[in-house]
Structure formats: structure tokens, C-alpha cells
Amino acid sequence: MDQVTGGVWRTVNTGVSGLNAALRNGPGKQAKQIASLPNGTQADTVTDQVVYDSVSGRNFVEVDVNGIRGWIAASIVGLPR
């Protein structure tokens, strides 16, 4: 697992205008989507760990967005894929 700094505000950026990012109830693409986050949304990292999802081949990080805690692909908030 990679280390990141918890409590750091990061900006959601899908790289595609109009494409929202999925906030999920667990780390991994198979986890249920609980919210859809537009580009520019501020997300607060709440843990110091990045979790690797072998199904999608991506890292996920836990974040808080306006009081909703969930997991997002790390690359969407500027962390290593």
C-alpha cells in the first residue's frame, strides 16, 4: 500500500469535461456507487492508505465529501493510479 496524507483537500478531476467521478462504499470498482462527483469537487482524504483493487487495476483512497465518506479512484484526486 502506498502512503498519502490524510486530512488533505484534493480536487476531483476526471480529465473529461462533464464526466463525473464515482464515490463508492468500498475500495474497488465492484463496490456500490453512493454518489456522483462533478469535476472540481473538493474531497478530503480521511486515511493515510491507498488500497489496490486487483479487479480494476487501480488504487482507491477513502475521502469525505460534504460529510459523505466513501472511496474514489486515487488517480481522480491526483494520487498514483
C-alpha positions in Angstrom: 0.0 0.0 0.0 1.1 3.5 -0.8 1.0 6.2 1.8 -0.8 9.5 1.4 -1.5 12.2 3.9 -4.9 12.2 5.5 -6.7 15.5 6.0 -5.6 16.9 2.7 -8.1 18.6 0.4 -7.9 17.3 -3.2 -9.8 18.3 -6.3 -11.8 15.7 -8.3 -10.6 15.7 -11.9 -11.8 13.0 -14.3 -9.9 14.6 -17.2 -13.1 14.7 -19.3 -15.4 17.7 -19.2 -18.9 16.7 -18.0 -17.8 13.2 -16.8 -18.5 12.7 -13.1 -16.4 10.5 -10.7 -18.0 7.6 -8.7 -17.8 7.8 -5.0 -18.2 4.2 -3.7 -19.0 2.5 -0.4 -15.7 0.5 -0.5 -12.4 0.4 -2.3 -12.8 -1.1 -5.8 -14.9 -0.8 -8.9 -17.2 -3.6 -7.7 -18.3 -1.6 -4.7 -21.7 0.2 -4.8 -21.7 3.7 -6.1 -23.1 6.1 -3.4 -22.6 9.5 -5.1 -21.5 11.1 -8.4 -18.9 13.8 -8.1 -18.5 16.5 -10.7 -15.1 17.8 -11.7 -13.9 20.5 -9.3 -15.5 18.9 -6.2 -13.3 19.1 -3.1 -12.6 15.8 -1.4 -10.8 15.5 2.0 -8.6 12.4 2.3 -9.5 10.7 5.6 -6.9 7.9 5.7 -3.2 7.6 5.1 -3.6 4.4 3.0 -4.2 3.8 -0.7 -5.9 0.4 -1.3 -5.2 -1.5 -4.5 -8.1 -3.1 -6.4 -6.9 -6.1 -8.4 -10.1 -6.2 -10.4 -9.8 -2.8 -11.9 -6.0 -2.4 -11.5 -6.5 0.9 -9.7 -5.7 2.3 -6.3 -8.5 3.7 -4.2 -8.4 6.2 -1.4 -11.1 7.0 1.3 -12.4 10.5 1.2 -15.0 12.7 2.8 -17.1 15.0 0.6 -19.5 17.3 2.4 -20.0 14.8 5.2 -20.3 11.7 2.9 -17.5 9.2 3.4 -16.6 6.9 0.6 -13.9 5.6 -1.7 -12.7 7.1 -5.0 -10.1 6.1 -7.6 -6.9 7.6 -6.4 -5.9 9.0 -9.9 -9.2 11.0 -9.9 -7.8 13.1 -7.0 -4.2 13.4 -8.2 -2.7 10.4 -6.5 -0.8 7.5 -8.1 -3.0 5.1 -10.2 
